[in-house]
Amino acid sequence: MTLQALAIAFTAAVAIGGIAWVLLAPFLSGERQAEQRRATFAKTEPVARRADRALRSRRQQVEESLKEVEERNKKARSISLSGRIAQAGLTWTKQKFIVISVAIGAILFLTVFIVGADLLPALGFGFAGGFGVPRWLLGFLKKKREKKFLEALPDAIDVIVRGIKAGLPLFDSIKLVAADAQEPVKSEFAAIVETQAIGMPIGEACSRLYERMPVPEANFFAIVITIQQKAGGNLSEALGNLSKVLRERKRMKSKIKAMSMEAKASAGIIGSMPPLVVIGLYVLNPSYISIMWTTDTGRLMLVGCLVWMTIGIMVMKKMINFDF
């Protein structure tokens, strides 16, 4: 019985040891961990998931770039007097502009006062000449300069596209525009070259174009360059599409201008009729119409007519001007 019990115990021990070896050996030897590591390295992420992750990353970069551009645009809207002078294409300093404004106001005041007007109307003309005329001149020159810029910008972008397709870097393509384009595109792209040459990134240098030339087309160009610099992509194709968009906007603007000319002509005729009637009556019968400015009741009626005419002209201008 003793030998039989020992045999049974030995057999049981061997069986238990074998089972324990089979179950615990992979963990003790590290084979299970090795298999897990091999499975981790061998496991590949689905192509669709990788593409979706790359797309989300690119979209995030584009959104960040657009936010930066929008912040710059908000800062560009609060432009100073020096900035307005630069946008008009003038090289004047702020002090020179103020001196010229004061001189225009003083000359207009003295002219009206010497002619025989009272002090109050002379002061009104002087204020209008010193404060209104120079700023109107800045606005006129600014719009004229922006119009020339928009006419030449699509051709300048086409030059950049052809340079990139020929193998030139973006900076060298912009230098070609700065060297051969017409004004004011030439000077604006030369400013981009100068700011990039002193170490500023090309995307930020192009973004400053909108500060000097506050038109949507300049903002579009800055956005395309900024996004391409941060998110990558085919720059020549993006700029080519931008050139097409700018030409379509120009064509649409001309079409809207042609379609609104009839309304503008009607508004011009309606707005000019009262002054022409007054001038005609004064030529034919001065005593009949002169009571409008020689009597208190006539002056009051004249002021009321001017106010209502101004309101009507502004309403018509709002109706026939189209923003797009």
C-alpha positions in Angstrom: 0.0 0.0 0.0 2.8 2.3 0.7 4.4 1.9 -2.7 1.0 2.2 -4.4 0.3 5.5 -2.5 3.8 6.8 -3.4 3.2 6.0 -7.0 -0.2 7.7 -7.0 1.3 10.8 -5.3 4.2 10.9 -7.8 1.9 10.6 -10.7 -0.4 13.3 -9.3 2.6 15.6 -8.7 3.9 15.1 -12.2 0.4 15.8 -13.7 -0.1 18.9 -11.6 3.5 20.1 -12.5 2.8 19.5 -16.2 -0.4 21.4 -16.1 1.2 24.2 -14.2 4.1 24.3 -16.7 1.7 24.4 -19.7 -0.3 27.2 -18.1 2.4 29.3 -16.5 5.3 28.8 -18.8 4.3 31.4 -21.5 3.9 34.1 -18.7 7.2 33.1 -17.0 9.2 32.9 -20.1 7.9 36.2 -21.6 6.5 34.4 -24.7 3.0 35.8 -24.2 4.3 39.4 -23.8 6.4 38.9 -27.0 3.3 37.7 -28.9 1.4 40.7 -27.6 4.1 43.1 -28.7 4.3 41.5 -32.1 0.6 41.7 -32.5 0.7 45.4 -31.6 3.3 46.2 -34.2 1.7 44.0 -36.8 -1.7 45.6 -36.2 -2.3 48.2 -39.0 -4.8 51.0 -38.8 -7.4 50.9 -41.5 -6.7 53.2 -44.4 -10.0 55.0 -44.2 -9.3 55.8 -40.5 -5.8 57.1 -41.3 -7.2 59.2 -44.1 -9.9 60.6 -41.9 -7.4 61.5 -39.2 -5.2 63.3 -41.8 -8.2 65.1 -43.1 -9.2 66.3 -39.6 -5.6 67.5 -39.0 -5.6 69.4 -42.3 -9.0 70.9 -41.5 -7.8 72.0 -38.1 -4.7 73.7 -39.6 -6.9 75.5 -42.1 -9.3 76.7 -39.3 -6.4 78.0 -37.3 -5.0 79.8 -40.3 -8.3 81.4 -41.0 -8.7 82.5 -37.4 -5.3 84.2 -37.5 -6.2 86.0 -40.8 -9.5 87.1 -39.3 -7.7 88.5 -36.3 -5.4 90.5 -38.5 -8.3 91.8 -40.5 -10.0 93.1 -37.3 -6.8 95.0 -36.5 -6.6 96.3 -40.0 -10.1 97.8 -39.8 -9.0 100.3 -37.2 -6.6 102.2 -39.5 -4.8 105.3 -38.4 -4.4 108.5 -40.4 -0.9 107.5 -41.5 -2.3 104.2 -42.7 -5.0 106.0 -44.7 -2.4 108.2 -46.3 -0.4 105.2 -47.3 -3.5 103.4 -48.7 -4.1 106.5 -50.9 -0.6 106.0 -52.3 0.8 109.3 -50.9 4.2 109.7 -49.3 3.1 112.5 -47.0 3.7 112.5 -43.4 0.9 113.0 -40.8 2.2 116.5 -40.0 2.3 117.5 -43.7 -1.3 116.3 -44.2 -2.5 118.3 -41.1 -0.7 121.5 -42.4 -2.2 121.1 -45.8 -5.7 120.6 -44.3 -5.3 123.7 -42.2 -4.1 125.7 -45.2 -7.1 124.7 -47.3 -9.5 125.5 -44.5 -7.9 128.9 -43.9 -7.9 129.8 -47.6 -11.6 128.8 -48.1 -12.6 130.7 -44.9 -10.8 133.9 -46.1 -12.2 133.6 -49.6 -15.8 133.3 -48.4 -15.4 136.0 -45.8 -13.8 138.5 -48.2 -16.6 137.9 -50.8 -19.1 139.2 -48.2 -20.5 136.3 -46.3 -21.1 136.5 -42.5 -18.7 135.0 -40.0 -20.7 131.9 -39.2 -21.1 130.7 -42.9 -17.4 131.5 -43.5 -16.5 129.4 -40.5 -18.7 126.6 -41.9 -17.0 126.7 -45.3 -13.6 126.8 -43.6 -14.3 123.8 -41.4 -15.6 121.9 -44.5 -12.5 122.8 -46.4 -10.1 121.9 -43.7 -11.7 118.7 -42.4 -13.8 117.4 -45.2 -12.0 118.1 -48.5 -8.6 116.5 -47.6 -10.3 113.3 -46.3 -12.5 113.2 -49.3 -9.4 113.5 -51.4 -7.8 110.6 -49.5 -10.9 108.4 -50.1 -11.0 109.3 -53.8 -7.3 108.5 -54.2 -7.7 105.3 -52.2 -10.6 104.0 -54.4 -8.7 104.9 -57.5 -5.6 103.0 -56.4 -7.7 100.0 -55.3 -9.3 99.9 -58.7 -5.9 99.8 -60.5 -4.8 97.1 -58.1 -7.8 94.9 -58.8 -7.3 95.3 -62.5 -3.7 94.1 -62.4 -3.9 91.5 -59.6 -5.2 88.5 -61.6 -2.4 88.9 -64.1 0.1 89.1 -61.3 -1.2 85.9 -59.8 -1.0 84.2 -63.2 2.7 85.2 -63.3 3.2 83.6 -59.9 1.4 80.4 -61.1 3.5 80.1 -64.2 6.7 80.7 -62.2 5.8 77.9 -59.7 4.9 75.5 -62.5 8.3 76.3 -64.1 10.0 75.2 -60.9 10.7 78.6 -59.2 10.1 79.0 -55.5 7.2 81.2 -54.4 9.5 84.0 -53.2 11.2 84.2 -56.5 7.9 84.3 -58.3 6.7 87.1 -56.2 10.0 89.0 -57.0 9.1 88.7 -60.7 5.8 90.4 -60.0 7.6 93.1 -57.9 10.0 93.8 -60.8 7.7 93.8 -63.8 4.1 94.4 -62.8 2.2 97.7 -63.1 1.6 100.1 -60.2 0.3 99.8 -57.5 0.8 96.0 -57.7 4.5 96.4 -58.2 5.0 98.5 -55.0 2.7 96.3 -52.9 4.5 93.1 -53.9 7.9 94.8 -53.5 6.8 95.5 -49.9 6.1 91.8 -49.5 9.6 91.0 -50.8 11.2 93.5 -48.4 9.3 92.3 -45.3 10.2 88.6 -46.2 13.8 89.5 -46.8 14.2 90.8 -43.2 13.1 87.4 -41.8 9.3 87.6 -41.7 7.5 84.4 -42.9 6.1 84.6 -46.4 2.6 83.9 -45.1 2.6 86.7 -42.6 4.2 89.1 -45.2 1.4 88.4 -47.6 -1.2 88.8 -44.8 0.1 92.4 -44.4 -0.9 93.1 -47.9 -4.5 93.5 -46.7 -3.5 96.2 -44.3 -2.1 98.3 -47.1 -4.7 97.4 -49.7 -8.0 96.6 -47.8 -9.9 94.9 -50.6 -11.3 91.3 -50.4 -9.2 90.1 -53.3 -6.0 90.9 -51.4 -7.4 89.1 -48.4 -8.1 86.0 -50.6 -4.5 86.0 -51.8 -3.2 86.2 -48.2 -5.5 83.4 -47.1 -4.4 81.0 -49.9 -0.7 81.6 -49.2 -1.1 81.3 -45.4 -3.1 78.0 -45.6 -0.6 76.5 -48.1 2.3 77.4 -45.9 0.7 75.7 -42.9 -1.4 72.9 -44.3 0.4 72.2 -47.6 -1.2 71.4 -50.9 -0.8 72.3 -54.6 0.0 76.0 -54.5 -0.1 76.5 -58.3 -3.6 74.9 -58.5 -4.9 77.0 -55.6 -3.5 80.3 -57.0 -4.9 79.3 -60.4 -8.3 78.9 -59.0 -7.9 82.2 -57.1 -7.1 83.9 -60.4 -10.3 82.5 -62.0 -12.3 83.6 -59.0 -10.9 87.2 -59.2 -11.7 87.4 -62.9 -15.2 86.2 -62.3 -15.7 88.8 -59.6 -14.4 91.5 -61.9 -16.8 90.3 -64.6 -19.7 90.2 -62.2 -18.8 93.7 -60.9 -18.9 95.0 -64.5 -22.2 93.3 -65.1 -23.8 94.8 -61.9 -22.5 98.2 -62.8 -24.0 98.0 -66.3 -27.4 96.8 -64.9 -27.5 99.5 -62.3 -26.6 102.4 -64.6 -30.3 103.0 -65.5 -31.2 103.3 -61.8 -28.2 105.6 -61.2 -29.2 107.8 -64.2 -32.8 108.1 -62.9 -31.5 108.9 -59.4 -29.2 111.6 -60.8 -32.0 113.2 -62.8 -34.4 113.2 -59.9 -31.7 114.6 -57.5 -30.7 117.4 -59.9 -34.2 118.6 -60.8 -34.9 120.8 -57.8 -31.6 122.8 -58.0 -32.0 123.2 -61.8 -35.6 124.4 -61.3 -34.4 127.0 -58.7 -31.6 128.2 -61.0 -34.0 128.4 -64.0 -36.5 130.4 -62.0 -33.8 132.7 -60.7 -32.6 133.5 -64.2 -36.2 134.1 -65.5 -37.6 135.9 -62.5 -35.2 136.6 -59.6 -37.7 138.4 -57.4 -40.1 135.5 -57.5 -37.6 132.9 -56.1 -35.4 135.2 -54.0 -37.9 135.2 -51.2 -36.6 131.7 -50.4 -33.4 133.1 -48.9 -34.4 136.7 -48.1 -37.3 135.9 -45.7 -37.4 133.9 -42.5 -40.2 131.6 -43.7 -38.3 131.1 -47.0 -35.1 130.2 -45.2 -36.9 127.7 -43.0 -38.6 126.1 -46.0 -35.2 126.0 -47.8 -33.6 124.2 -44.9 -36.4 121.7 -44.8 -36.1 121.1 -48.5 -32.4 120.5 -48.2 -32.9 118.0 -45.3 -35.5 116.1 -47.2 -33.5 116.1 -50.4 -30.5 114.8 -48.6 -32.5 112.0 -47.0 -34.0 111.1 -50.4 -30.6 111.1 -52.1 -29.1 108.8 -49.4 -32.0 106.4 -49.7 -31.6 106.2 -53.5 -27.9 105.7 -53.1 -28.5 102.9 -50.6 -30.9 101.2 -53.0 -28.7 101.3 -56.1 -25.4 100.4 -54.6 -24.7 96.7 -54.4 -22.2 95.0 -52.2 -21.0 91.5 -53.2 
